[in-house]
Amino acid sequence: MNRYVNLPVEYQQKSGSGLDRLKIEALSFGAQERNFTKARAAMALPATAPLSWPAPAVGYLIPWFNGGCPWDREWLAVTDPALNPAWVGFWAIDHLCSFGWSLPLPDRKSNSQVY
Protein backbone atom coordinates (compact mmCIF):
# COMPACT_ATOMS: atom_id res chain seq x y z
CA MET A 1 0.00 0.00 0.00
CA ASN A 2 2.87 2.38 0.75
CA ARG A 3 4.00 2.22 -2.87
CA TYR A 4 0.57 3.25 -4.16
CA VAL A 5 0.51 6.24 -1.80
CA ASN A 6 4.09 7.38 -2.45
CA LEU A 7 4.34 6.39 -6.11
CA PRO A 8 0.97 6.53 -7.82
CA VAL A 9 0.50 5.07 -11.30
CA GLU A 10 0.79 8.54 -12.86
CA TYR A 11 4.45 8.74 -11.76
CA GLN A 12 5.58 5.27 -12.82
CA GLN A 13 6.84 6.55 -16.17
CA LYS A 14 8.52 9.83 -17.01
CA SER A 15 6.35 10.22 -20.09
CA GLY A 16 3.16 11.98 -19.09
CA SER A 17 4.09 12.28 -15.40
CA GLY A 18 4.88 15.98 -15.52
CA LEU A 19 8.10 15.23 -13.59
CA ASP A 20 11.63 15.88 -14.78
CA ARG A 21 13.38 13.50 -12.39
CA LEU A 22 12.61 10.65 -10.02
CA LYS A 23 14.78 10.67 -6.89
CA ILE A 24 15.06 7.43 -4.95
CA GLU A 25 15.52 7.70 -1.18
CA ALA A 26 15.78 4.38 0.60
CA LEU A 27 17.84 5.66 3.51
CA SER A 28 16.71 3.13 6.10
CA PHE A 29 17.96 0.20 4.01
CA GLY A 30 21.58 1.32 4.41
CA ALA A 31 21.44 3.35 7.60
CA GLN A 32 19.27 1.36 9.99
CA GLU A 33 18.84 -2.07 8.41
CA ARG A 34 22.28 -2.19 6.79
CA ASN A 35 20.67 -4.35 4.13
CA PHE A 36 22.61 -4.00 0.90
CA THR A 37 20.21 -6.32 -0.96
CA LYS A 38 17.30 -3.95 -0.31
CA ALA A 39 19.44 -0.91 -1.15
CA ARG A 40 20.42 -2.51 -4.47
CA ALA A 41 16.74 -3.22 -5.23
CA ALA A 42 15.94 0.45 -4.55
CA MET A 43 18.68 1.53 -6.97
CA ALA A 44 17.17 -0.66 -9.71
CA LEU A 45 13.54 0.31 -8.95
CA PRO A 46 13.19 3.09 -11.57
CA ALA A 47 13.96 0.65 -14.40
CA THR A 48 12.02 -2.28 -12.90
CA ALA A 49 8.57 -2.98 -14.35
CA PRO A 50 6.02 -1.51 -14.09
CA LEU A 51 8.25 1.55 -13.72
CA SER A 52 9.97 2.87 -16.81
CA TRP A 53 12.33 5.72 -15.97
CA PRO A 54 15.46 6.34 -18.08
CA ALA A 55 18.73 6.57 -16.12
CA PRO A 56 19.36 10.22 -17.15
CA ALA A 57 16.14 11.17 -15.31
CA VAL A 58 16.93 9.30 -12.08
CA GLY A 59 18.62 10.43 -8.87
CA TYR A 60 19.68 8.34 -5.86
CA LEU A 61 20.35 9.43 -2.30
CA ILE A 62 22.93 7.42 -0.31
CA PRO A 63 22.86 7.45 3.50
CA TRP A 64 26.18 7.96 5.23
CA PHE A 65 25.24 8.53 8.81
CA ASN A 66 25.04 6.08 11.72
CA GLY A 67 28.64 4.87 11.58
CA GLY A 68 28.74 1.52 9.86
CA CYS A 69 26.48 2.40 6.93
CA PRO A 70 27.63 0.49 3.84
CA TRP A 71 27.75 3.78 1.93
CA ASP A 72 30.92 2.84 0.05
CA ARG A 73 29.26 -0.33 -1.29
CA GLU A 74 26.17 1.67 -2.25
CA TRP A 75 28.34 4.26 -4.02
CA LEU A 76 30.13 1.59 -6.06
CA ALA A 77 26.84 -0.17 -6.86
CA VAL A 78 24.86 2.89 -7.91
CA THR A 79 27.71 4.27 -10.05
CA ASP A 80 27.91 0.99 -11.95
CA PRO A 81 27.45 1.79 -15.66
CA ALA A 82 24.42 -0.53 -15.73
CA LEU A 83 22.49 1.86 -13.45
CA ASN A 84 24.19 5.17 -14.21
CA PRO A 85 21.74 7.62 -12.58
CA ALA A 86 22.06 11.27 -13.54
CA TRP A 87 22.51 12.37 -9.94
CA VAL A 88 23.84 10.75 -6.76
CA GLY A 89 23.75 12.59 -3.44
CA PHE A 90 24.68 11.84 0.16
CA TRP A 91 22.61 12.31 3.30
CA ALA A 92 23.94 14.00 5.37
CA ILE A 93 27.08 15.68 4.11
CA ASP A 94 28.13 16.97 7.54
CA HIS A 95 28.84 13.39 8.61
CA LEU A 96 31.79 13.27 6.22
CA CYS A 97 33.65 15.52 8.66
CA SER A 98 32.06 14.13 11.84
CA PHE A 99 33.24 10.58 11.16
CA GLY A 100 36.54 11.65 9.58
CA TRP A 101 36.00 9.75 6.35
CA SER A 102 38.55 10.37 3.66
CA LEU A 103 38.08 11.50 0.11
CA PRO A 104 38.16 10.77 -2.79
CA LEU A 105 35.19 8.44 -2.99
CA PRO A 106 35.89 4.73 -3.54
CA ASP A 107 36.82 3.83 -7.10
CA ARG A 108 35.91 0.70 -8.99
CA LYS A 109 39.05 -1.26 -9.71
CA SER A 110 39.35 -3.89 -12.41
CA ASN A 111 41.25 -7.12 -11.92
CA SER A 112 41.74 -7.57 -15.65
CA GLN A 113 43.64 -5.62 -18.21
CA VAL A 114 42.77 -5.12 -21.84
CA TYR A 115 45.72 -5.67 -24.19
Secondary structure, 3 states (H helix, E strand, C coil): CHHHHHCCHHHCECCCCCCCCEEEECHHHHHCCCCHHHHHHHHHHHHCCCCECCHHHEEEEEECCCCCCCHHHHHHHHCCCCCCCCEEEEECCHHHHHCCCCCCCCCCCCCCCCC
